[in-house]
């Protein structure tokens, strides 16, 4: 089950995953002879003849002990492993405004495969609450918005527990900044095409943004689409 959560600000890193195959060693093999002589048979004589008779026994043992142990172990893994692939779960959505008025938008989750093809979209609709948003100095716009409804569409939604409406009734303050200067331990980073989120503990901070070669946000203050990596999941 995917729980809705919005993180405190951190510079994004994509977690790597290492998979190790299941193996079962085969330790089968034949058993050695236990007698004292040097031949390959399993008799118990020591072939140390001390008699002086003239028998014709030359102790050329012609027995043919042929150990034919043929291990036919067929280790078969019958585990019905249900997890078949790994996907990337993102915060995602869009926002549309005109002359300082919020028109419409969506926010929620998108699951993609490792080639960034969407395989589940679970978003709810944004609408204005009518309350003023906290002041955002670097924002082009900022609104208090509530989420309602929601549908989960795509072949992988059920396998990760998304059924639609996970974000319904979530109320928060959101903003957009064409550029945002973020001070991280005295180092200044300039993000662009930024979705801003207001937290009572952290104030305004960039939730989804482009920086250097990283980022999937497109558009401007009027028509804006965004994605921010959340976590890797099996589906």
ABEGO torsion letter per residue (X at the ends): XBBBBBBBBBBBBBBBBBBBBBBBBBABEBBBBABABABABABABAGBBABABABABAGBBABBBBBABBBABBBBBABBBABABBBBBBBBEBBBBBGGBBABEBBEBBBBBAAGBBABBBBBBBBBAGBBBBBBAABABBBBBBBBEEBBBEAAAAAAGBAEGAABGBBBBBBBBABBBBBBGGBBBBBBGBBBBBBAAAEBBBABBBBEABEABBEBAABBBBBBBABBBBX
